[in-house]
């Protein structure tokens, strides 16, 4: 949040400066995401919002606001159904992303080291820390805006937040969805933690 708050004044200042400057040449445009990746992003947005809303309704079903929202959706059974559909979408995009990554790097002729430490890598690298501090300096007017690579440090953070979040929240969701199965080999207190 603080990062975004610091970014806003600089962003507005840059936007005003660009509007005042006359464009002499057409700026080169880059395709940021292919259709496949845009589809995955829409899936993330829809499933996240669906899981959040229905999860809160189900978790706090004893609260008045949850009762009202559940009935707007058609009842608690429908909220539970929507939650499971969104969970299915989440596992779908997670697995699809893993398969895409495996195929992408399987067909790459570079070594694992070259892949992991390249400009295209989503792995946080030392240069991301340098970019972060240069960006903070830019925020407060103590330096120029830094040049970023294919992925910025905040994009890498967002990617790993979703990637790890799906793994953690998805696994705990599976524990709660199939408690009889998981308590065959896990102690019952794991469900309370989940």
Buried (B, 14 or more C-beta within 10 A) or exposed (E): EEEEEBBEEBEEEEEEEEEEEEEEEEEEEEEEEEEEEEEBEEBBEBBBEBBEBBBBBBEBEEEEEBBEBBEEBEEBEBBBBBBBBBBEBBBEBBEBBEEEEEEEEEEEEEEEEEBEEBEEBBEBBEBBEEBBEBBBBBBEEEEEEBEBBEBBBBBBBEBEEBBEEBEEBBEBBBBEEEBEEBBEEEEEEBBEEB
